Amino acid sequence: MLAFIVRRVIAAFGILLAGTFIAYVLVALSGDPLAQLRQSNEPGIEDRIANMTERLDLDTPVPLRYLKWLGGAAQCVVPFVGTCDLGQSVRGQDVSALLADAMVATLQLITVATVTAVIIGVLVGIVTALRQYTRLDYSATFASFVFVSLPIFWFAVLLKQYIAIDLNDWLADPTVSLPAAAIVGVISGLIWGSIVGGDRRRVLTSFAVAFVATGGALLLLSASGWFRSPGLGPVVVGVVGVAAAVGLTAVVAGFRYRNVLYAALATAGAGIVANLAFDPLLTDPTWGTLFLLLLLAVAVAVGIGYAIGGLQRRQAISTSVWVAVIMAFTITADRMLTAWDNYYEFVGGRVVATFGARTPNYDGGTWGNLLDTVTHLALPTLALMLVSLATYSRYTRASMLEVMNQDYVRTARSKGLTDRTVIVRHALRNGLIPVTTLVAFDLAGLIGGAVITETVFGWQGMGFMFVEALRNTDPNPAMAFFLVTGIVAVLFNMLADIAYAYLDPRIRLG
């Protein structure tokens, strides 16, 4: 493995060197940064031209200019060797600072979208593969093709109209009428009827239960005024923790091994107690405090899994850790919603943002600023997630169907192993190999900037920076874009190769 990584790093260095040189030459020859200045008749234009020529080093031949740029870029890639220097833009801005801001914006945008799309897409793909040619499979297939075929710019505009504008208007008087609750209940019933499946009686029963539960919950929340001042509270946090413990135990170990279930429930109980005990500390914490509390939660979960797990200690630890993480995010969401009233008043009721990454001049503390970030991320994240989710679900379904017909899966079933064991321990790991390749390429591409999405939602990330650099014939920001995307592409391809060996031990990277 070590020899493989060393070889890949050396090869990556050569690829990046050749790629950045070609890109630098093409960018340098693509246009004249001084073109607009040369056409101007303003006083002192000669001094401005001379200043920009010196700042961009335009008098130096392109190959020598590339070597100077490479020397500064190397200090950005290799830590502790010097100060990162990617030159200046045509406007005199430090490109390193521009790149840092753009990368933070892009990472905020793509992290939640990609992680959510991968998790939900893989789960949908697995379930539809196991329920091939059922109502659920047909429904998911139809939805996947719809989302894949949607032009992202048109889909983003629809989200802005029907989620942001209409939802913000509804929040001015958030009441749910009986017909609206009935329509949502019907949609929920159709979804759950497809998920549960079975004969007609079972489908109708699932539809009726989902219809009544969903419609009734909406009417109850509307009558109680929850939509005016939303929140979760300790009860919901506790219910989520217990549900996570039971659900993860069913997936990871099954209920045959009660020690795993007991460890997961004990972790959920510890989370409920911690939520109440740390209430003063969670009123307005720093991000450092929240990170330390997350580490503490994981450590406690590991301890509980180790102490209670018994012979299934490894499964108990992994299940407990995931329960702790889920509870941590649920508690975070609960605390974030405490800032709702103040934020709603500040933005004049337009809670779902449609432009930019943050609300100007707003400072609502840790929870208020987090709520502001979430409301700005909601629409672009949803646009990216739904399109990517469809792709992941189809690849996972196809891969799982192929794997489930392999001889070793049939052999595992013939040995008497449970369906959960066959799917999770045998089929799933091999079925995820093609998806791993897709995730690696997708992440590498998205870090380069979701150009269309960033443009529609005014998100000043990597894609926005690159488009502006091309528009203004600005070589250094364009080269910063190529540098980051090149490094990320090579890095994620190497990580994908390493993940292959973990998912399938038959693959050796020596």
N, C-alpha and C positions, 0 to 999 in steps of 0.2 A: 504493500500500500504506500509506504513512504517513497519508494523508488518511483512509483507511478505519479505521485504528487509532484516530486521533483522534476520529472520529465515534462509533466504538463505545465509547470510553472516556467520552465525554460522555453518550451514551445510557445507559451502564451506571451512571453517577453518578445520573442521574435515576431509574432503576429501583430502585437500592438505597435512595435517599432515600425514595421512595414506599413501597417494600416494608418497610423498617425501621419507618416511621411506623405503617403498618397493623398490623404485628406487635406493636409496642410497645403500641398502644392495646388490641389484643385480649388480650395478656398481662396488661396492667394491669387489665383488666375481668374477667379469667377467675376471679379469686378474691381473697380477702383474706389477705395474708401474716400478719396478726395474729390470724387466727381461732383458732388453738390457744391463743395467749396469753390471749385474751379469755375463754376457757372455763376458765382455770386459777384456782384459789383460793390459790395459793402466796403467801407473804409477799413483798412487793416487786415484785409483778407489774406494778404501775402504772409503776414505774421502768423495767422491762424493755420494756414497751410503748412508753414514751416514747423509750427509747434506740433501739429498732428503727425507730420512726417517723422519727426524725432520721437514722438511718443509711441508710435506704432512701428518704428524702425523700418520704414518703407524704403529707405535708400540702400539697405542691405540686400544682397541677392537672396532669393527665396531659400535655397538649401542652407545657407549660413544662418538665415533668420530662423529656420526650423530648428537648427542645433541650439540656438539661444533659447528658443521656446521650450525645447526638450529638457534643457538644463533646469529651467524653472519648474516644469511639470514634474520632473523626477522628484523634486523636493516635496511635492504634494502627495506622491504615491508612496515614497519610502519615508516612514516617520523618523523624527528626531535627527534629520540630516540638514535641516535648514528651514527657511521660511518659504511657504508655498507661494509661487509667483507664476500666474498665468497671463500676465500682461494687463493692459488696460483696453477698455472699449473705446470706440470713436468719440464717446462723450466724456472720456476721462475717468470713467468709473473703474474700480479695481475688479477685475473679472473673478478673482478668487471669492470675493464677498458676494458678487452676483450669483456665482455657482452655488455657494453655500445656501443662500436664501432659496434658490430655485430647487435644490435637492431636498431641502426640508419640506417645501410645499408639495413637491411630487411624492415624496415618501408618505406624507400625511394622506394624500389622495389615494394612493394605490395600495397601501398596506392593508387597511380594513377591507377594501373592495376585493383584493386578491385572496386574502385569507378566508373571507366569508364565501367567496365564489368557489374556492377549492373544497372547503368543508362541505357546503351544501351540495355542490355539484357531484362530489364523490359519493355522498350518501344517496342522492337521488339515482345516480348511475348504478350503485350496488342494488338498491331496492328494485329498480325497474328490471335489472338483469335477473333477479330472483323471481320477479313476477312478470316474466316475459309474456307478451300478448294478452295482458289483462287490461282492464279499464285504466289502471294507473299507468301502465306502460304506454298506452296510446295517448293518454292525456299529457304525460311528460314529453313524449316525442313531439306532439303537436306544439306544445309551449316552447320547446327547445328550438324547433325550426322557425317559429315566429320571432323569438329573440335574436337568433343568429342572423336572420334576414333583415332585421330592422336597421336602417341607416342610423348611426350613432348620433349625428347632428339633429336628425328629425326626432328621434326618441328623446334626446335631451330637451328639446323645445317642448315636447308633450309633457315631460315631467315638470318643467317650469310652469306650464299653464295649469295642468290638472292636479298637481300635488302642491306646488308652492303657492300660486296665486289663489286657487280655489280653497285650499286648506287654510291659508291665512285669513281669507274672508270668512270661512266657517268658524274659526276660532274667536271671532268677534262676538258670536252668540252660539257657543258650542252645544247645541241640543240635537239629539238623535230622534227623528220621527219614527213612528211605527212602520211605515213603508220602507224607510231606509234600513231599519234594523232587519226587516224581513228579507230584503234583497241581499244584504251581507250574510244573513243566516243561510239563505239558499246557496250562495257561493261557497260558504264554509261547509255546508252539507254535501255538496257535490265533490269538494276536495277530499273530505274525510271518507265519503263513500267509495271514492276511487282508491284511497290508501288502504282502507280496511279490506275491501274486496269480499270475495265469497259468493254465496248464492244470493238470490234476489231479496230474501227476507233479511239477511244480514246487512246487505247494502242499504235497504230502506231503514233498518233500525239505526245504523250509523248516521245516515242522513238526518233522521229525526232528532237524534241526540245532539248532533252538531248544530242543527238549525236552532233548537230550543236554547242550547247553552250559549251560542254566540249571540243570537238576537236578544236573549234575556240579559246577558252580561252588558251589552251595549246600552240597553234601556236603563239598567240599574246604574251604570256609571254616569249616564247622562242625567238621571234624576238626582244623583248624589252630588253633582257638580264637579266630578273628578276631572273632566276635560278642561275646566277653568283653572284648576290648580292640581296638576297631576303629581303622583308620587307612588312609591311602592310600599314602604313601611316594613316593620319587622316581620309581620305575618307573611307577606309575599316573599321576602328574602328567605324565610324559613322553609316555605313550601318549595321554592326553587331549589334550595339545597337538598331537601329530602328527595325531590324528583330526580335531581342530578345523580344522587347516590344510588337510587334504585335503577335508573336507566343505564348508567355507566356500568354498574355491576352486571346487569343483564347482558351487555355487549362484551365486556372484557372477560368475565369469568363464569357467568351464569349463576343461578341461585342454588346450584348444588353445593357450592362451597360458601357456607354461611359466614365464614371469617371475613371474606372480602366485603360482604354486605355490611357486616357489623363495623368494619373499619371505615367504610364510606359514610355510614350513618353517624358514626362518632365524629368524623371530620365535619360533617354538616352541622352537628350539634355544637362543636367547638366554634364554628363560624358564626352561629346564631348568638352564642355567648359573647364572642369577641366584638360583634357588631354593637351590642349594648355596652360592653365594658369600655370600648375605645371611643364612645360617643363624643366626649370633650375633645379628644385628639383629632377626630374627623370633622370637626366643625369648619375649620379652614386650614387644612394641612398644606405643607409644601410637597412638591413632587418627590423630593428625596425621602420624606417621611412615608409617603404612599409606597414607594419602592421598597423601603425597609419593611413595611408591614406586609407587603406581598411575599418577600423572602421569608419573613417569620411564619406566614400562613403555610407556605410550601414546606418549611422545616417541621412545623407541627404535624402536617399531613404525613410526611415521611415517617416521623416518629410513631404516629398512631398506626400507620400501615405496618410498620416493623413490629410493633408490640402486639397487635391483634391478629396479624395475617397468618401466623402459624406456618404450615407447609405451603400455603399460597401467598407467602410474604411478598413476592415480587409483584403479583397481580394486585394485591391489596395496596401496596405503595403507589403504583401507577394510578389506580382508581381514586385513591384518597387525594393525590396531588391534583388530578383533574377536577375533583369536587371542590377543592380549595380554590382553584383558579376561577371556576365558574361562580362560586360564591363571592369572591373578591370583585369580579366584574359586576355582579348583581348589586352588591353594596355600593360600589362606585356609581352605578346608574341611579340608585336610590338617593344618594347624597347629591348627585348632580341636579336632580329634579327639585331639590330644595331651593335652588336659585331661579326657578321658573318665573315666579311672580315679578321679581326685580328685573329679570331679562325681558320679559314680555312688555313691561312698562317702558323700558329703555328703547326698545325697537319699535314701539308704537303698534304692537300686535302683529307685526310681520315677522313671525318667529322663524319660518322656514326661509332661509336665505337663498338667493338666486345668483349672487355675484360676489366674487372675491373669497378670501380665506378667513376674514375676521371683520367684526363690526368696528368701524373707526371710533376711537376715543372711549371704548367700553372697557372697564376693568371691574369685573365682578368677583374678584378673588379666584381661588383655585377652581371652585365648582362652577361659578358663573362663566369664567373663561373657557372651561371645558365644555359647558353647554353651548357657548357661542361657537366653538370649533365644531362640535357635533352638528349643529344646525346648518353650518356652511358646508360641511362634508356630506350631508345627507343625499342631496340630489346627484352630484357627480359620482359619488360612491355607488349609488343605486344604478346609475346608467352603466358604469363599467362592470358592476357585479353581475347584472342580469345577462349581459352579452357574454361575459366570460363563463358564467355558470352553465349556460346552455352547452358550450363546447366541452367543458369538463364532464358534464353528465353523459354526453354521448360517447366520449372516448372511454370513460369508465365502464359504461354499459357494454360496449363492444368488447373491451378487454376482458371483463368478467365473464361474458358469455363464452369467449374462446377458452379461458382458463378452466371454467367449470366442466368443459368436455374433455379435459386432459386425463390421462391414465392415472396419475398420482392422486387426483381428486376422487376418482371412482374407487381407488384402492383405499383411501382414507375413509370413505363412506362404508366400504365393505368391512372395515375393521370395527365398525360399530360406533365411530365417533359421532358426536352430536352435530347437527347442522351448523350451530354457532361455531364450534371448534373447526369444522372443515372450512367454513367461509372465512373466519377471522384469521386463523393461524396458517392456513394452507393456500386458499385461493386468493385472498385479498392482497397478500404481499406481492405475489407475482402479477396480479392484475393491475397493480399500481405502477409498474415499471413504465409503460407507455405514458401514463399520466404525469410521471415525474419528468419525463422529457418535455412534455407540453408546458408544465409549470415553469421549468427552467427558462424556456424560450419566452414564455409570456411575461415573466418577471423582468427578464432582461429588456424586453421591448417596452414594457410599461415604465420602467425607470427612466428610459429615454424620453418619457413624457407622452401623455395621452393628448396629442396636439389638438384634436378636434374638441374633445371634452373640456380641455383647459381653455380653449378659445370661447366656447359657448358659455361657460360659467365664470369667465374672467379669472381663471386660476393661474397665477404667474409662476409656473413651474418650469421644468426642463424644456418641455415642448414649446412653451411660450417664449423662453429665452432664445431657443434655436431659430424659431420663425422670425423673431425680431432681429436677430443677427443677420439672417439672410436678407431680410427686407432692407436693412441699413448698410449692407456690405461691410459687416463688422467681423473681421476674421477671428479675433481672440475668443469671444464668447462662443462662436461656432466650434472652434477647436476644443474648448472646454466641454462642450456637449459630446463631441466625438470621443474625447478621452474617457469620460465617465461611462458612456454607453459601451465602449470597447472593453473596458475593464470589467464591467458588470456582465457582459455577454460571456467573456472567457471564464470569469469566476463561477457563474451559475452553471455553465456547461460542465466544469470540473466537479462542482458539488453534485450535479445530477449523476455523473459517472460513479462518484463515491456512494451515492444513495442506492445505485443499482446493486452494489455488493452487499449492502445492508438488507435490502428487500429480498434478494435472491442469493443465498450463500454459494450457489453453483457458479456465480460470476466472480472471477478473480481478476484483480486489477494489478497483478504483479508484472 
